[in-house]
Amino acid sequence: MTVYVDDLGCPATVGGLNARWSHLIADDAAELHAFADRLGLRREWFQDPTVNGKPKAAPGTRAAENWHYDVTASKRAQAIRLGAVAVSYRDLPAIINARYETRRQAEGSTS
């Protein structure tokens, strides 16, 4: 399994913190949470489109696979030092699509 961090660097103010933000994603949600814990990220910061998406994504859909953590530039650098793979933000759709297809195939093989 792999953890990825993109290079989006989108400027935004979140909770009073003005920073440049990127996305931390992984092939597996448990792996992502474990890595986020190592980074010192709170579980409540997890972005789950089926829970806090606008609009909310239906479970099992492609949109539901867009789960991630938002990270500042300093946390992005720390993630890379801890072994996350640095990718372009343009690569994220393909990574998320592959994750979705892998899950769909696994569910299809168990029915």
Residue frames as a rotation matrix with the C-alpha (Angstrom) as fourth column:
MET 1
0.579 0.816 0.000 0.00
0.816 -0.579 0.000 0.00
0.000 0.000 -1.000 0.00
THR 2
-0.519 -0.758 0.395 1.07
0.782 -0.607 -0.140 3.55
0.346 0.236 0.908 -0.64
VAL 3
0.378 0.510 -0.773 0.44
0.677 -0.721 -0.145 6.99
-0.631 -0.469 -0.618 0.87
TYR 4
-0.200 -0.361 0.911 0.56
0.902 -0.430 0.028 9.95
0.382 0.828 0.412 -1.50
VAL 5
0.136 0.249 -0.959 0.75
0.556 -0.820 -0.134 13.70
-0.820 -0.515 -0.250 -0.96
ASP 6
0.436 0.095 0.895 0.06
0.887 -0.215 -0.409 16.12
0.153 0.972 -0.178 -3.78
ASP 7
-0.614 -0.766 -0.190 1.60
0.769 -0.635 0.075 19.47
-0.178 -0.100 0.979 -4.61
LEU 8
0.248 0.817 0.520 -1.60
0.889 -0.405 0.212 21.53
0.384 0.410 -0.827 -4.94
GLY 9
-0.683 -0.587 -0.435 -0.58
0.723 -0.627 -0.288 24.21
-0.103 -0.511 0.853 -2.43
CYS 10
-0.039 0.780 0.625 -3.96
0.603 -0.480 0.637 25.92
0.797 0.402 -0.451 -2.58
PRO 11
-0.930 -0.298 0.216 -4.00
0.031 -0.648 -0.761 29.08
0.367 -0.701 0.612 -0.42
ALA 12
0.131 0.991 -0.039 -6.84
0.171 0.016 0.985 29.05
0.977 -0.136 -0.167 2.12
THR 13
-0.644 -0.192 0.741 -7.68
-0.667 -0.334 -0.666 30.03
0.375 -0.923 0.087 5.66
VAL 14
0.116 0.621 -0.775 -8.97
0.077 0.773 0.630 27.10
0.990 -0.132 0.042 7.70
GLY 15
0.638 0.212 -0.740 -9.81
0.709 0.215 0.672 27.55
0.302 -0.953 -0.013 11.37
GLY 16
0.942 -0.256 -0.219 -7.84
-0.128 -0.874 0.469 30.80
-0.311 -0.413 -0.856 11.44
LEU 17
0.042 -0.960 0.275 -4.77
0.211 0.278 0.937 29.17
-0.976 0.019 0.215 9.86
ASN 18
0.800 0.116 -0.589 -3.77
-0.494 -0.431 -0.755 30.90
-0.341 0.895 -0.287 6.64
ALA 19
-0.175 -0.855 0.488 -1.69
-0.290 0.519 0.804 28.38
-0.941 -0.001 -0.339 4.70
ARG 20
-0.180 0.063 -0.982 -1.15
-0.965 0.185 0.188 26.53
0.193 0.981 0.027 1.43
TRP 21
0.093 0.405 0.910 -2.98
-0.642 0.722 -0.256 23.21
-0.761 -0.560 0.328 1.49
SER 22
-0.533 -0.241 -0.811 -2.41
-0.764 0.550 0.338 19.90
0.365 0.799 -0.478 -0.27
HIS 23
0.582 0.812 0.046 -4.03
-0.787 0.547 0.284 16.45
0.205 -0.202 0.958 -0.04
LEU 24
-0.659 -0.665 0.350 -2.84
-0.734 0.670 -0.109 13.32
-0.162 -0.329 -0.930 1.73
ILE 25
0.519 0.820 -0.241 -4.38
-0.853 0.515 -0.085 10.15
0.054 0.250 0.967 0.28
ALA 26
-0.556 -0.671 0.490 -3.63
-0.664 0.713 0.223 6.42
-0.500 -0.201 -0.843 0.32
ASP 27
-0.691 0.258 -0.675 -4.61
-0.402 0.640 0.655 3.17
0.601 0.724 -0.338 -1.31
ASP 28
-0.179 0.557 -0.811 -6.34
0.643 0.690 0.332 2.08
0.745 -0.462 -0.482 1.90
ALA 29
0.471 0.464 0.750 -8.23
-0.178 -0.783 0.596 4.12
0.864 -0.414 -0.286 4.52
ALA 30
0.953 -0.145 -0.267 -6.69
0.301 0.335 0.893 2.28
-0.040 -0.931 0.363 7.50
GLU 31
0.060 -0.987 0.151 -3.24
0.997 0.053 -0.053 2.96
0.044 0.153 0.987 6.11
LEU 32
-0.083 -0.025 0.996 -4.11
0.333 -0.943 0.004 6.63
0.939 0.332 0.087 5.60
HIS 33
0.818 0.457 0.349 -5.34
-0.170 -0.388 0.906 7.01
0.549 -0.800 -0.240 9.19
ALA 34
0.722 -0.620 -0.307 -2.23
0.653 0.464 0.598 5.31
-0.228 -0.633 0.740 10.58
PHE 35
-0.217 -0.823 0.525 0.02
0.911 -0.364 -0.193 7.60
0.351 0.436 0.829 8.55
ALA 36
0.188 0.381 0.905 -2.01
0.072 -0.925 0.374 10.68
0.980 -0.006 -0.201 9.51
ASP 37
0.973 0.136 -0.187 -1.59
0.178 0.077 0.981 9.68
0.148 -0.988 0.051 13.15
ARG 38
0.224 -0.969 -0.102 2.20
0.957 0.198 0.212 9.59
-0.185 -0.145 0.972 12.66
LEU 39
-0.364 -0.313 0.877 1.96
0.611 -0.791 -0.029 13.12
0.703 0.525 0.479 11.22
GLY 40
-0.865 0.086 -0.495 0.00
0.412 -0.443 -0.797 14.32
-0.288 -0.892 0.348 14.23
LEU 41
-0.737 0.672 0.075 -3.22
-0.395 -0.519 0.758 14.89
0.548 0.529 0.648 12.29
ARG 42
-0.632 0.609 0.479 -6.50
-0.481 0.177 -0.859 14.59
-0.608 -0.773 0.181 14.16
ARG 43
-0.778 0.395 0.489 -9.00
0.561 0.787 0.257 12.02
-0.283 0.475 -0.834 12.93
GLU 44
0.189 0.910 -0.369 -11.69
0.561 -0.408 -0.720 14.72
-0.806 -0.071 -0.587 12.95
TRP 45
-0.091 -0.299 -0.950 -9.79
-0.542 -0.786 0.299 16.43
-0.836 0.542 -0.090 10.10
PHE 46
-0.772 -0.136 0.621 -10.42
0.323 0.757 0.568 13.44
-0.548 0.639 -0.540 7.81
GLN 47
-0.427 0.600 -0.676 -12.41
-0.798 -0.602 -0.030 14.49
-0.425 0.526 0.736 4.76
ASP 48
-0.786 0.285 0.549 -15.02
0.362 0.932 0.034 11.82
-0.502 0.225 -0.835 4.02
PRO 49
-0.904 0.402 -0.147 -17.31
-0.388 -0.624 0.678 12.85
0.181 0.670 0.720 1.15
THR 50
-0.342 0.828 -0.445 -20.07
0.395 0.556 0.731 10.52
0.853 0.074 -0.517 2.39
VAL 51
-0.024 0.273 -0.962 -20.09
0.998 -0.046 -0.038 12.39
-0.055 -0.961 -0.271 5.73
ASN 52
0.138 0.003 -0.990 -18.97
0.392 -0.919 0.052 15.95
-0.910 -0.395 -0.128 5.13
GLY 53
-0.723 -0.363 0.587 -19.00
0.663 -0.129 0.737 16.32
-0.192 0.923 0.334 1.36
LYS 54
-0.065 0.694 -0.717 -20.82
-0.003 -0.719 -0.695 19.22
-0.998 -0.043 0.049 -0.24
PRO 55
0.380 0.894 0.238 -22.89
-0.872 0.260 0.415 17.67
0.309 -0.365 0.878 -1.66
LYS 56
-0.019 -0.331 0.944 -22.59
-0.676 0.699 0.232 14.40
-0.737 -0.633 -0.237 0.22
ALA 57
-0.467 -0.227 -0.855 -21.51
-0.816 0.483 0.317 11.48
0.340 0.846 -0.411 -1.94
ALA 58
0.700 0.711 0.069 -23.49
-0.702 0.668 0.248 8.26
0.130 -0.222 0.966 -1.94
PRO 59
0.030 -0.695 0.718 -21.56
-0.610 0.556 0.564 5.32
-0.792 -0.455 -0.408 -0.46
GLY 60
0.136 -0.070 0.988 -20.12
0.442 0.897 0.003 3.00
-0.887 0.436 0.153 -3.12
THR 61
0.954 0.223 0.200 -19.90
0.278 -0.418 -0.865 5.70
-0.109 0.881 -0.461 -5.78
ARG 62
0.180 -0.915 0.362 -16.74
0.806 -0.074 -0.588 7.02
0.565 0.397 0.723 -7.40
ALA 63
0.198 -0.050 0.979 -17.27
-0.217 -0.976 -0.006 10.36
0.956 -0.212 -0.204 -5.58
ALA 64
0.953 0.217 0.214 -17.26
-0.256 0.189 0.948 8.51
0.165 -0.958 0.235 -2.25
GLU 65
0.628 -0.770 -0.115 -13.65
0.769 0.636 -0.063 7.43
0.121 -0.049 0.991 -2.92
ASN 66
0.208 -0.548 0.810 -12.34
0.237 -0.775 -0.586 11.00
0.949 0.314 -0.032 -2.66
TRP 67
0.971 0.111 -0.212 -11.46
0.223 -0.108 0.969 10.63
0.084 -0.988 -0.130 1.05
HIS 68
0.082 -0.964 0.254 -8.33
0.558 -0.166 -0.813 12.41
0.826 0.209 0.524 2.23
TYR 69
0.375 -0.082 -0.923 -6.71
0.783 -0.505 0.363 14.71
-0.496 -0.859 -0.125 4.75
ASP 70
0.799 -0.226 0.557 -5.83
0.164 -0.810 -0.563 18.30
0.579 0.541 -0.610 3.90
VAL 71
0.428 -0.738 -0.521 -2.26
0.854 0.142 0.500 19.16
-0.295 -0.660 0.691 4.92
THR 72
0.867 -0.235 -0.439 -0.23
-0.237 -0.970 0.053 22.35
-0.438 0.058 -0.897 5.12
ALA 73
0.653 -0.689 -0.315 3.07
-0.435 -0.001 -0.901 22.77
0.620 0.725 -0.300 3.29
SER 74
-0.236 -0.784 0.574 5.03
-0.955 0.077 -0.288 21.90
0.181 -0.616 -0.766 6.45
LYS 75
0.167 0.364 0.916 2.98
-0.536 0.813 -0.226 18.73
-0.828 -0.454 0.331 7.02
ARG 76
0.965 0.109 -0.240 3.44
-0.264 0.405 -0.875 17.85
0.002 0.908 0.419 3.33
ALA 77
0.191 -0.975 -0.116 7.20
-0.726 -0.061 -0.685 18.08
0.661 0.214 -0.719 3.75
GLN 78
-0.321 -0.252 0.913 7.02
-0.881 0.433 -0.190 15.98
-0.347 -0.865 -0.361 6.92
ALA 79
0.653 0.638 0.408 4.86
-0.410 0.751 -0.518 13.38
-0.636 0.171 0.752 5.12
ILE 80
0.779 -0.437 -0.450 7.48
-0.386 0.232 -0.893 13.07
0.494 0.869 0.012 2.38
ARG 81
-0.238 -0.904 0.356 10.21
-0.880 0.046 -0.472 12.62
0.410 -0.425 -0.807 4.99
LEU 82
-0.208 0.250 0.946 8.11
-0.710 0.627 -0.322 9.83
-0.673 -0.738 0.047 6.54
GLY 83
-0.774 -0.259 0.578 7.77
0.106 0.847 0.521 8.04
-0.625 0.464 -0.628 3.20
ALA 84
0.394 0.919 -0.008 4.73
0.193 -0.091 -0.977 9.47
-0.898 0.384 -0.213 1.43
VAL 85
-0.353 -0.437 0.828 5.09
0.887 0.125 0.444 9.57
-0.297 0.891 0.343 -2.34
ALA 86
-0.337 0.171 -0.926 5.04
-0.102 -0.984 -0.145 13.13
-0.936 0.046 0.349 -3.70
VAL 87
-0.375 0.306 0.875 2.72
0.896 0.362 0.257 13.43
-0.238 0.880 -0.410 -6.71
SER 88
-0.970 0.167 0.175 1.24
-0.074 -0.894 0.443 16.18
0.231 0.417 0.879 -8.83
TYR 89
-0.486 0.871 0.079 -2.31
-0.342 -0.106 -0.934 17.18
-0.805 -0.480 0.349 -7.96
ARG 90
-0.031 0.447 -0.894 -3.05
-0.999 -0.027 0.021 16.25
-0.015 0.894 0.447 -11.57
ASP 91
-0.717 -0.320 -0.619 -2.25
-0.373 0.927 -0.046 12.60
0.588 0.198 -0.784 -10.70
LEU 92
-0.796 0.368 0.482 -4.89
-0.443 0.190 -0.876 12.34
-0.414 -0.910 0.011 -7.95
PRO 93
0.205 0.949 -0.241 -7.89
-0.936 0.119 -0.331 11.52
-0.286 0.293 0.912 -10.18
ALA 94
0.152 -0.197 -0.969 -6.08
-0.602 0.759 -0.249 8.51
0.784 0.621 -0.003 -11.67
ILE 95
-0.871 -0.490 -0.043 -4.98
-0.238 0.496 -0.835 7.30
0.431 -0.717 -0.548 -8.22
ILE 96
-0.550 0.745 0.378 -8.51
-0.610 -0.049 -0.791 7.66
-0.570 -0.665 0.482 -6.85
ASN 97
0.327 0.658 -0.678 -10.03
-0.940 0.301 -0.161 5.98
0.098 0.690 0.717 -9.92
ALA 98
-0.299 -0.520 -0.800 -7.65
-0.389 0.832 -0.395 3.02
0.871 0.193 -0.451 -9.49
ARG 99
-0.953 -0.009 0.302 -8.59
-0.297 0.218 -0.930 2.79
-0.057 -0.976 -0.211 -5.81
TYR 100
-0.106 0.994 0.006 -12.29
-0.858 -0.088 -0.506 2.79
-0.503 -0.059 0.862 -6.76
GLU 101
0.308 0.196 -0.931 -11.82
-0.805 0.575 -0.146 0.11
0.506 0.795 0.335 -9.44
THR 102
-0.694 -0.621 -0.365 -9.78
-0.287 0.703 -0.651 -2.08
0.660 -0.347 -0.666 -7.08
ARG 103
-0.778 0.467 0.420 -12.53
-0.441 0.069 -0.895 -1.88
-0.447 -0.881 0.152 -4.45
ARG 104
0.197 0.900 -0.388 -15.25
-0.944 0.067 -0.325 -2.62
-0.266 0.430 0.863 -7.01
GLN 105
0.019 -0.270 -0.963 -13.37
-0.620 0.752 -0.223 -5.66
0.784 0.601 -0.153 -8.31
ALA 106
-0.924 -0.381 -0.003 -12.79
-0.215 0.529 -0.821 -6.96
0.314 -0.758 -0.571 -4.79
GLU 107
-0.454 0.835 0.312 -16.47
-0.629 -0.051 -0.776 -6.58
-0.632 -0.548 0.548 -3.96
GLY 108
0.308 0.566 -0.765 -17.43
-0.947 0.262 -0.187 -8.32
0.095 0.781 0.617 -7.18
SER 109
-0.325 -0.534 -0.781 -15.18
-0.459 0.811 -0.363 -11.29
0.827 0.240 -0.509 -6.45
THR 110
-0.980 -0.043 0.195 -16.74
-0.197 0.368 -0.909 -11.83
-0.033 -0.929 -0.369 -3.00
SER 111
-0.226 0.972 0.057 -20.35
-0.871 -0.176 -0.458 -11.96
-0.435 -0.153 0.887 -4.16
